[in-house]
Amino acid sequence: MGSGVARALREAIKKPAQPRPAPRDSVLGNPQRRRVIQYLCIHPCGSLSEGGRALGISPATVRFHALRLAEAGYLVESMHGFCPQGFVDPDDLPMFETLGAAASRAVLATVYARPGLPLTDLARETNMTRQAASSLLDAFESQRLVTRVADGKYVRVYPTQALEERRSRHRPRAMQFVDEILRRMTSEGEAPEVLRRTSTGCMIRFGRGPSKALLELALEPHAHALR
């Protein structure tokens, strides 16, 4: 062996071994992270504080996991919160932004439960000022979810068919969303296996080793718009 080659080998042996790159963490292996994406499939753009209460964790923890999911491409940050990537039609995003808080959903739910309720009564039943309720109705009316009709000294509020129409239109998109979730999980080495898949939800078993986890997602956010 030439002296130059031997010298190079000796120098290489002297150098400390370089650590191998750590395997990338399993994004959805974290159970809290799975709960966050599950919540946001029910309430896209939902309030982080309400999400924290629903999940029993702090809003800061919800945001931490939402940001990690966004970095991995599972979520996208919206104006007021986070939404599963590709899950919601862009035309529906303003509606889900408006419905991000439980108080907003309560107003819309009351309109659907009691069509023709006067604005003043609607505000009283939802513990809102007339001005706050009217402001929300402005948003709902611009999204074609409600219509207001003057009736003498009253302004009555009625629901439209828009929510159900959007729900029907969403179903093919929800199927595409599941396909994308499966593709992303496969690319991350998670070996996803679909256990159940319907128009309203899916259950996926996945994992990188013998230990497996379950991801169950609701696929009809419009059905939860009044809850």
C-alpha positions in Angstrom: 0.0 0.0 0.0 1.5 3.4 -1.0 2.6 5.7 1.8 0.1 8.4 0.6 -2.9 6.0 0.9 -1.7 4.8 4.3 -1.3 8.3 5.6 -4.9 9.2 4.4 -6.3 6.1 6.2 -4.5 7.0 9.4 -5.9 10.5 9.3 -9.4 9.2 8.7 -9.1 6.9 11.7 -8.1 9.8 13.9 -11.2 11.8 13.0 -14.2 11.3 15.2 -17.1 9.4 13.6 -19.8 11.6 12.3 -23.2 11.0 13.9 -25.8 9.6 11.6 -28.7 11.9 10.8 -31.5 11.4 13.3 -34.6 9.9 11.7 -37.3 12.4 11.1 -39.9 12.4 13.8 -43.2 10.9 13.0 -45.5 13.9 12.5 -48.7 12.1 13.3 -47.1 9.7 15.8 -47.8 12.3 18.5 -51.3 11.6 19.9 -51.9 15.3 20.8 -51.1 16.2 17.2 -53.6 13.7 15.9 -56.2 15.2 18.2 -55.5 18.7 16.9 -56.0 17.7 13.2 -59.1 15.7 14.2 -60.5 18.9 15.9 -59.7 21.0 12.9 -61.5 18.6 10.5 -64.6 19.2 12.6 -64.1 23.0 13.0 -61.8 24.3 10.2 -60.3 27.7 11.2 -61.7 27.0 14.7 -60.7 29.1 17.7 -57.5 27.8 19.3 -58.7 28.7 22.7 -61.9 26.7 22.2 -59.9 23.9 20.6 -57.8 23.8 23.7 -60.8 23.5 26.0 -62.3 20.8 23.8 -59.0 18.8 23.9 -58.0 19.6 27.5 -54.8 21.3 26.6 -53.7 24.9 26.4 -54.2 27.1 23.3 -50.4 27.5 23.2 -50.1 23.7 22.9 -52.7 23.6 20.2 -50.8 26.2 18.3 -47.5 24.4 18.7 -48.9 21.2 17.3 -50.8 23.1 14.5 -47.6 24.8 13.4 -45.8 21.4 13.3 -48.6 20.0 11.2 -48.5 23.0 8.9 -44.7 22.6 8.5 -45.4 19.0 7.4 -48.1 20.1 5.0 -51.1 18.7 6.8 -52.5 22.1 7.8 -52.5 25.6 6.3 -52.7 28.7 8.3 -55.7 30.9 7.6 -56.5 34.4 8.6 -57.7 33.5 12.2 -56.5 29.9 12.6 -55.6 26.7 10.8 -57.4 24.5 8.3 -56.5 21.0 7.0 -54.6 21.4 3.7 -56.9 21.0 0.7 -59.9 20.1 2.9 -62.1 23.1 2.4 -63.1 24.8 -0.8 -61.5 28.3 -0.9 -65.0 29.8 -1.4 -66.0 28.3 1.9 -63.1 29.6 3.9 -64.8 32.9 4.9 -67.7 30.9 6.2 -65.6 28.7 8.4 -63.6 31.8 9.5 -66.9 33.3 10.7 -68.0 30.1 12.3 -64.6 29.6 14.1 -66.1 30.6 17.5 -68.9 28.8 19.3 -70.9 32.0 19.8 -71.1 32.5 16.0 -72.2 28.9 15.5 -74.9 29.4 18.2 -76.3 32.4 16.3 -76.5 30.4 13.0 -77.9 27.4 14.8 -80.7 29.5 16.4 -81.6 30.9 12.9 -81.9 27.3 11.6 -83.8 26.1 14.6 -86.3 29.0 14.6 -86.8 30.4 11.1 -88.3 33.9 11.1 -87.1 34.8 14.6 -86.9 38.6 14.9 -83.4 40.0 15.2 -84.0 41.4 18.7 -85.2 38.0 20.0 -82.3 36.3 18.2 -79.8 38.6 20.0 -81.5 38.0 23.4 -81.5 34.2 23.0 -77.8 34.0 22.1 -76.8 36.5 24.8 -75.5 39.0 22.3 -76.1 42.7 21.8 -78.3 43.5 18.9 -75.4 45.2 17.2 -73.1 42.1 17.6 -75.8 39.8 16.3 -76.5 42.1 13.4 -72.8 42.2 12.5 -72.7 38.4 12.4 -75.8 38.3 10.3 -74.1 40.7 7.8 -71.3 38.1 7.4 -73.8 35.2 7.1 -75.9 37.1 4.6 -72.9 37.9 2.5 -72.1 34.1 2.5 -75.8 33.4 1.5 -76.4 31.4 4.7 -79.3 33.6 5.9 -81.7 36.2 4.6 -83.3 39.0 6.5 -86.9 40.1 5.8 -88.5 43.4 7.0 -91.9 42.6 8.6 -93.4 45.8 9.9 -91.4 46.9 12.9 -89.5 43.6 13.0 -86.5 42.3 11.0 -86.9 38.5 10.7 -84.1 36.1 9.9 -84.5 33.0 7.8 -82.0 30.3 6.8 -81.2 29.4 3.2 -80.3 26.1 1.5 -76.7 27.3 1.0 -75.2 25.2 3.9 -76.7 22.0 2.6 -75.6 22.8 -0.9 -72.1 23.4 0.2 -72.1 20.2 2.2 -73.1 18.2 -0.9 -70.4 20.0 -3.0 -67.8 19.2 -0.4 -68.0 15.4 -0.5 -65.8 14.7 -3.6 -63.3 17.1 -2.2 -63.3 15.2 1.1 -62.4 12.0 -0.7 -59.5 13.7 -2.5 -58.4 15.0 0.9 -58.2 11.5 2.3 -56.2 10.4 -0.8 -53.7 13.2 -0.2 -53.4 12.3 3.5 -52.6 8.7 2.6 -50.1 9.8 0.0 -48.3 12.1 2.4 -48.2 9.4 5.1 -46.8 6.9 2.7 -44.1 9.3 1.6 -43.2 9.7 5.3 -42.8 5.9 5.7 -46.0 5.5 7.9 -47.4 2.6 5.9 -51.0 3.7 6.2 -53.8 1.1 6.1 -57.4 2.2 5.6 -59.7 0.4 8.1 -62.9 2.3 7.3 -63.7 4.9 4.7 -67.1 6.5 4.1 -68.5 9.8 2.9 -68.6 11.0 6.5 -65.3 9.8 7.9 -62.2 7.5 7.7 -60.1 5.5 10.1 -56.4 4.9 9.2 -54.0 2.6 11.0 -50.3 3.6 10.5 -46.9 3.4 12.0 -43.2 2.9 11.1 -42.7 -0.3 13.2 -44.7 -3.0 14.9 -46.4 -0.4 17.1 -49.3 1.2 15.2 -51.5 4.2 15.9 -55.0 5.2 14.7 -56.1 8.4 13.0 -59.8 8.9 12.7 -61.0 11.9 10.8 -64.5 13.4 10.4 -65.1 14.5 6.8 -68.2 16.7 7.0 -67.3 20.0 8.6 -70.5 21.6 7.3 -72.5 19.1 9.5 -70.8 20.7 12.5 -71.4 24.3 11.5 -74.4 24.5 13.8 -72.7 23.0 16.9 
